[in-house]
Amino acid sequence: MTENSARTTDLDVVGTWVTADGHIRQQLLPNGRYDEARGTRRSAYTGSYTVTGTHIDYVDDTGFTATGDVRDGVLFHEHLVLHREG
């Protein structure tokens, strides 16, 4: 069995994810880019992301890296808990 065939299918994470208080809104775009707003600060963080199974690796445009995991429809991104909008 090859490595790729053993891996689970990558999760579709495209869309807007938001914290319960609405303060943080993370848009995961279909082109592998993300745009995160914090409060009234639009595009506070931007960068690229890749999905492997249910795991997300982020690379901010400044070079900062972060990770996230989707479990039961909830995105756990470092210390944040985000739910899909809509």
C-alpha positions as CSV (number, residue, x, y, z in Angstrom):
1,M,0.0,0.0,0.0
2,T,1.4,3.4,-0.9
3,E,1.6,6.3,1.5
4,N,-1.1,8.2,-0.4
5,S,-3.5,5.4,-0.5
6,A,-3.2,4.8,3.2
7,R,-4.1,8.4,4.0
8,T,-7.6,9.4,4.7
9,T,-9.4,11.8,2.4
10,D,-8.6,15.5,3.1
11,L,-11.5,17.3,4.7
12,D,-13.2,20.2,2.9
13,V,-12.5,23.2,5.2
14,V,-13.3,25.9,2.7
15,G,-15.5,28.6,4.1
16,T,-15.7,31.0,7.0
17,W,-15.0,29.8,10.6
18,V,-15.8,32.0,13.5
19,T,-15.3,32.0,17.3
20,A,-18.5,31.9,19.5
21,D,-18.1,35.6,20.3
22,G,-17.6,36.5,16.6
23,H,-14.3,38.3,17.4
24,I,-12.2,36.1,15.2
25,R,-13.3,35.2,11.7
26,Q,-11.1,33.0,9.6
27,Q,-11.9,32.6,5.9
28,L,-10.3,29.5,4.3
29,L,-10.3,30.1,0.6
30,P,-10.5,27.4,-2.1
31,N,-7.1,28.5,-3.5
32,G,-5.2,27.4,-0.3
33,R,-5.1,31.0,1.2
34,Y,-6.6,32.3,4.4
35,D,-7.7,35.7,5.6
36,E,-8.3,36.2,9.3
37,A,-10.1,39.2,10.8
38,R,-9.8,40.1,14.5
39,G,-12.5,42.4,15.9
40,T,-12.7,45.4,13.5
41,R,-9.2,44.6,12.1
42,R,-9.8,43.1,8.7
43,S,-7.1,40.9,7.2
44,A,-5.2,40.9,10.5
45,Y,-3.5,37.7,9.4
46,T,-3.2,36.3,5.9
47,G,-1.3,33.4,4.5
48,S,-1.6,29.9,3.1
49,Y,-2.8,26.6,4.4
50,T,-2.7,22.9,3.6
51,V,-5.0,20.2,4.7
52,T,-3.9,16.6,5.4
53,G,-6.8,14.5,6.5
54,T,-8.4,16.6,9.3
55,H,-5.2,18.5,10.1
56,I,-4.5,22.0,8.9
57,D,-1.0,23.6,8.6
58,Y,-0.9,27.4,8.3
59,V,1.9,29.6,7.1
60,D,1.4,33.3,7.7
61,D,2.7,35.7,5.1
62,T,5.3,36.8,7.6
63,G,6.6,33.2,8.0
64,F,4.8,32.4,11.3
65,T,3.4,28.9,11.4
66,A,0.4,27.4,13.2
67,T,-1.7,24.3,13.2
68,G,-5.3,23.3,13.5
69,D,-7.5,20.2,13.6
70,V,-11.1,19.7,12.8
71,R,-12.9,17.3,15.1
72,D,-16.7,16.8,15.1
73,G,-17.2,19.8,12.8
74,V,-15.2,22.2,15.1
75,L,-11.9,23.8,14.1
76,F,-9.4,23.8,17.0
77,H,-6.8,26.3,15.8
78,E,-4.0,26.6,18.4
79,H,-5.9,28.0,21.4
80,L,-9.0,29.0,19.4
81,V,-12.3,27.1,18.9
82,L,-14.1,28.0,15.7
83,H,-17.3,26.9,14.2
84,R,-18.2,26.9,10.5
85,E,-20.4,29.9,9.7
86,G,-23.8,29.2,8.1
